[in-house]
């Protein structure tokens, strides 16, 4: 079955714009303007990347989603991505409780491995195998959400006769986050979906591999999402002026290390980053999102962090000029 095309927005719950009023207003606007989902990041000891707002404020993912659940009715609440740092018995209860607060069918739990060693070190988990943590946590979550007493004797967690209530009202989808081939493999083996951020050309090839892995394993093909940085404006020149050079150079450095070179031989212009970065007027953003759809992604999450200061206006622009064209494709 072909999944429906859906469109979400990353919430401003980190950096200098993080605060209750802005979050509530943004969430209500996102729902009212017809978007399908809202998303949060996850950090315990947050240190902004060099290209980000240097303010180290970071509001907890679950506190934010619980607040948003209380002021919305329809939008899906997504995590992109939880880091496997919580004990899975606690995590299972937090997610099931959020499911009850939000209402059934509103959660989409993305889990990744995390990029920063200092967070695991701070929690005394620095030497643990994150891939093994991911697998074991997903197994424990699924088991506890049945509502039956569970015994577990794993590598990192051991417990006997643990029974949790409430159980989620329905199936809670779990997505593997991350752009590596091993993240795609985890999506096939353990999850319902896969959420990377990567250039469109690389995404197309990796989705082909994802489908091949699912076929070989006799499993359903996971749904695929994409999490591009998006800068939308009335004109392309206005959009380009809102992208700091330090941000572009950080993306170029990462892309040149990780991805297949573009036609020019290396990543050195904004257009080379297509799929990781979408920018421009409505026509250009629609074209970029369409290319992600054609590469295999159905759920597109607009990461508007470069425009958090003008988020209300940008959401209006996307809802007025971009979403209707995408819905009509």
Order of alpha helices (4+ residues) and beta strands (2+ residues): beta-alpha-beta-alpha-beta-alpha-beta-alpha-alpha-beta-beta-beta-alpha-beta-alpha-beta-beta-alpha-alpha-beta-alpha-beta-alpha-alpha
